[in-house]
Amino acid sequence: MSGNLVAIFYARHAGFGAKPAILWNDAPVVDHAGLPATVGRYRAALAALGVRRGDRVMVKTENSPAFIYTYLAVLASGAIFVPMNAAYTAAEVALLIEDAEPALLVHAATTPVPDEAAAPVKRATLEPDGTGSLPDLAATLEPDLTVEPVADGDLAAILFTSGTTGRSKGAMLSHGNLSSNVAALHEAWHFSPDDSILHALPLFHAHGLFVALHLALYNACALVMLPKFNAAEVIARLGRVSVFMGVPTYYARLLADAAFDRAACASIRLFVSGSAPLLPSVFDAFAARTGHRILERYGMTEAVMITSNRYEQAGRIAGTVGFPLPGVSLNIVGAERRPLPPGEVGEIEIRGPNLCAGYWRRPEATAESFHADGCFRTGDTGFKDAEGRVSIVGRSKDLIISGGFNVYPAEVEIPLAEVEGVVDVAVFGVPHPDFGEAVVAAVTVDRAD
């Protein structure tokens, strides 16, 4: 399928109209038949606020059904969705407003944003409980049920990177990028309308927005939403769903709760982990406790999902992120982009229909990250085994060169994490008068004993 992502979702809801699309506070708030009208009111509200095709709409608020309606309304309008971490400071928001030049800023009234003198942009409010001036306006309007036709290359969203190496860069993701990725995940993870997803991930992040939410909408699933992750709240609802997606911290916290056991997971067919490395010790402990092997995958803002372990339980291998998704090519290269043999660590390069068009108004950054042949330099290092299965070692900029030897942090972090009593560990390099760099580990230990 191609075209506007919202039109793709709606087309796939045919025949499932009476099925709940979103559940909030354990109650259905909209079914698949009613979703277009609800989104259409928000689309009309955006138009009343001056949003037009190609405009950027920035959103800074917490999870709620209204967040989803706003997102879909932006895409249906042919505008570009720009989510922000709800924890960003006013100064950080001001920089992103300067970069994106949005037509509208949607934010919670209590969240830090720059004042209008510092950032003169039209505003509307959207609170974590789903109230605010935007939903109030939407409630007064007739729904605009039209969905703007778009080409696959037209932008759907701009997601700004964390900016750990400088000012944040906005990855430009198109409707084609997002539709191709959700279709690949649908096949790889065996999704169907019989599924229901427990969603506790932040919607401002690619994992929560483009993976969990998109898979629910693409498959006419029921989406059971939580405002944020809470182990007890998740455990109480696992028996009502078939899929849960999280980050490694979520799984560690679930394991720390005695109520989390096989019985709590009886209805689950798939646990997915990503956004950070999952320690083999957590993988093994989870399997022992629940009988489920977590499926780990690899992705990034610029390309959404890139690889995945096999769906079958035996194909979910601790410490690996699996194989490239259909249509995605992934190469491990050394100096001068020399292809490296299995087992040898190098930089990961990718290419595929999921790959963003570059960085918003940052031609220099785009040129640094994209080769002339269209391959993207991920900045991650890793290797393939003889079967082509990928393992991530770390970031190329995190490489420590000590006495002429290359030391990748993950090589030290993983064995340290296996030591009894170690809760978390981070390895980094510091200047050393003899070796150039020395390897240092910061370790968090459990002192419960």
N, C-alpha and C positions, 0 to 999 in steps of 0.2 A: 504494500500500500504506500501511497505517497500523497502529499498535500498537507493541509493544515492538520496538526496533531489532534486538535479537538474534534474535527470531522471524523478522523480515524476512530477515535474513542467512541463517538456517538454511533457510528455505523456498526461497531462491534457489540453494542448494547441491545441490538434488535432481538426481540424474543425474551429479554430478561427484565422488562420494564418494571414489574412489581417487586423485583428483588432489591433489598436495601443496598444502596451504593456506599453510604457512610453511616457509621454508628458512632455516636458521641455521648459520653456519659452513659454508655450501655444502651442507648435508645437510638433507633433509626431516625435520622434527620432528613434524609432524602433518598428516594429510590432512583433507579436508572431512568425510568420514564420521566421523572420530575427534574432530573439534573439539568437538562438543557434550558428549561424555563428559569430555574434558579440562577444559573450562570448568565442567562440572557438579561436578567434584571441588573446584574453587576456589569454586564457589557454596556447596557444603557446608561448606567451611572457613570462609567468611565467616559462615555461619549459626552455626557452632560458636563463633565469636568474638563473637557477639552482634549481627551486622549484620541489620537488618530493613528492610522497605520504607520508603522515605523517608529513611533514614539517609544521612549523608554519609560517604564513604570517601576519605581523602586519600592520595595516592600520590606519593612523592618518591624516584625511582630512575631508572636509565638504561634504555635500550632493551633488551628481551629478549623472547622469546616469552612468558615468564611475565607480563610487563607486559600483553600483549594478553589473556591468559587472565584476569587479574585484572580488567581493564577490562570484558570481556564478562560476567564473573561478577557484577560490581556491577550492571550494567544488567539482567541476567537476574533478579536479586534484587529489582528495583524500587527499588534504592538509587540514590544520586547520586554520580557519579564526580567527584573534585576533584583533578586533577593539579597538580603543582608543579614549577617549574624545579629541576632537580637541583642547580643552583649557588646556590640561595637560602641565606642565612645562617640560623642558628638563630633569630635575632631576627625575621627576616622570616617564618619558618615559624610562630613563636609568634603573630604578628599574624593570620595566616591561620587558625590553629586557633581563635583567639578569635572570628573572624568566622564560620567555617563550623560550629563545634561538631561535629566529626566523631565518629562512633561508633568509628572505627578509623583509625589512622595506619599506613600501610605504607611502609617506608623501607629504604634500604640501611644496613647497620650502620655504615658509614664516613662517611655523609653527615651534614652538620650538622643536628641537630634539637634543640629545647629539651629539657632534662631533664624527667623526669616530675613533679618538684615544681613546675616552672614551667608545665607543660602536662600536666595529669593526663588523659591519654587512652589507651585501650587501643592496643597496638602489635603489629605483626608485621613481620618483616624480609623483604626481597626484594632480593637482590644482583643486580648487573649480569650475572652469569653464570647467573642463573635459579635459584640456590640460596637458602635462607633458611627461616625458620620457617613462612612461609605456604605455599610449595610442599611443604615437609616434611609439614605437616598435611594438605594436599590429597591427598598420595600415600597417606595411611592411610585415606581415606574413600571410601565408595561415591558415585558421581556423583549429584547431584540434577539431573535432566534437565528439571525444570519451568522454564518461563519465565513470570515474573509478568506477567499481563495489565495493560496500562497504557493510558491515554488519550493522544491526541496531545499534549495540553498538559502531561502529567506530566513533571517534570524528569528529564533523563538525566545532565546534567553541569553543573558550575559551573566556569567558567574565570576566574581572576582576571587582570585587566589588569595592566600593568607598574607602574601607580601613579606615572608620571612627574609627574603634576600633583597628587599627594596620595596618601592611603592607597589601596591597591589596591581595585578594585571587582570583584565577582564576577558575571560575565554568566551568567544562568540560561538554559540551553539545554534544550529539551524533546526528547522522542523525535520529535515531529512536525517540529520545526525541522531535526533532523539527517537524518531519512528523506527529507524533501522536497528537501534540498540535495543529497544523494548521488544521488537520482533525476535531478535536473536536470543534474548533472555527467556522469552516465552517458550521457545523451542528447547533451549538448553536446560531449563529448570522444570519442564513438563507442566506448565501452568494450564489451567482450564477454568471455566466458570464455576466449577464445583469448589474452587478454593476460596478461602477467606484469609485475610492478612491482618495480623496485629501490628499496628504502626505506632512505634514510640520514638522514631527518629526525628530529628529537627527537619522541618520542611524547607528551611533555607539552604540546606546542604544537598548536594547531588544525590547522595545515597537515599535520603528520605523523599526527595522530590522526583527524581528521574528513574529510580529503581523501584522502591516500594509502592509509591503512588501510581506511577505509570503502569506497572504490572497489574495493579488492581483495576485501573480504568481500561486497560487493553483487553482484559479477560472478563470484564463484567463481574468482578469479585465483590464481596462485601469487605469494606475497609473498616476495621475496628480501631478507632483512633484514641490515642492517649495524648494529653498535653505534653508530657515528657516521660522519660524512662523512670520507672520506680519498680524495683524488683518485686515487691509484694503485689503491686497492681498488675504487673505482667503475669505473674504466676496465677493470680486469680482468674485471668482471662484466657490462658493458653488452651484450656479445654474446649473453648468455643471456636477455635481457628485451626487452620491447617498449615500456615506458614508464619514464621517469625524471622525478621531480619534485624541484625544488630551489629555493634562494634565489639571488639574483644572485651572492653570494660563491662559491657552489659552481661556477657557470659560469665565473667569472673564474679560479678555481683549476684547473679542467679545461683551460682554454685555455692556462694557463701550463705544462702538461705536454706535452712533445713527442710522447708516446705517444697523445695524444688526437687522432684523425684520423677520416676518413670510414670507414675499415675498422672502427674500434672501435665505430662507431655503426650498423653495417650492419643490425642487427635492430630498431633503434628506430623506432617510428612517431610517438612524441610525447614532446617535452621541454616541461615546464611550469615556469614561474617565477612566484614570488610572495613575499609577506611584506615586500618592499621594492622600490623602483623599479629596473628593469633599465635600465642605461645603453644608449642607442642604439649606442654604440661596441662594447659587449659583444655586443649583438644582431647587429650587422653582422659582427663578427669570427667569431662562432659560425657564422653562416650560410656565410661564406666557407670556414671550416675543414671543416665537416661536411656542408654542403648542407641543413641543417635550420634552419628559422626557429622560434625558441622561442615558445611560446604563453604570453603574459602574461595574468594575470587579477588581479582585485582582490577582496580580502576583508578581514574583520576578526573579532576574537573574538566580537563581538556578533551577527554574522550569517553566519559562516563565509564561503562564497563568494557574491559579489554580481554581478560581471560577468566576462565572458571574451571574449577575441578569438575570431574564427571559427576553426573547426577546420582548414579548408583552409589550405594554406601561404600562399596569397596574402592570406588574411584575417588573418594575424598581422602586425600593424603595430607597428613600433618606437615606443616612447614613448606607447603607448595601452594601455588595459586592456579595450577592446572594449565589448560591449553587455550590458545587464542580462540575467541568466539568466531563463528562463521563470518567470512568476509574480512576479518582482521588479520593482518600480517604482523608478526613480531620477530625482530632479529636481535641477536646479541652480537655487538660489534666491539672491536678493540680500536687501536690507533688507526687513523685514516680510514675508519669505517670497515676495517677488515673483519669479515664474518668469523666468529669463533666456534670451535668445536664443542660438542657436549661436555658439560662439566667445567668449562672455563668461564670465569666471571668477566663480564663486560657491561657496556652501557646498553640499555634497552631502547630500541627504536621501534616505532609502530606506524602503521598506515591502515586506513579503512574508512568506511562510510560513517563511522561514529566520531571521527576526528574533527575537532573544531576548525573553523576557518582561520584562526589566528587570534591575536589579542586586540581588543577594542582600542583603536587610535594609538597603537603602539607598534608601528612598522619595524622599528629596530628590534624590539623583543620578539616579534614574529620571525624576523629574519634569523635571529640567533637560535631559535628553537626548531625551525623548519628547514630541511634541506631542499635543494632545488627539485628533487624527484618526489617531493611531497611527504617524505618520511619525517616523523616528529621525534625529536630528542626528548625522551621522558625525563632525563636526569636521574633515573633509577638505575641501579646496577643489579645484575642477576645472572642466572645461567639456565640452560636447558639440560635435561637429562637425555638419555639415548632415545627415549620415546617422544621427546619434544615438550615434556612437561616443564613448566617454568617455576623457578624459585627466585624470590626477591632477596637480595643481600642488603641493600641499603640505598642511600642517595649518593651519587657520585661526588657531590660536594662534601659528604661526610667521611670520605675516605681518609684514613690516617696513614701516613707514610712514616714509619718508625725504623730508623737504622737501615733504610733502603727497602724495607719490606712493606707490602701493602696489607693493611689491616682494615677489614670492613667491620663496623660496629656490631652487626648482627652475629658475626662469627664468635664474638666474645659474649654478647648479651644472652644468646640462647643457652649456652652451658651454665652461665651464672644464674639464669632464671630457674634452672632445674635444681639448684641447691635448696635443700629444705629450709624453710623459713623466709626465703626471698619472695617478696611480693611484687616488686617492680625493679627494673634496672635500666640505666641509660649509659652508653659508652661513648666517649668523645676523646679528642686529642687535645693536648696542651703542649706548649713549647718546652723543649728539652735541650740542654746545652750540648749533649753528646749525640743523641739519636735524632735530633731535629724535632720530633714529636714523640711524646709519651702517651701511652694508652691509660685513660682514667675511667673508672666506673663509679657512677652514683647509684647506690643501692638502697631500696626501702625494704626493711625487714619486719616480720611479724613478731612483736614482743609480747604476744598474748600469754606465753609461758612464763 
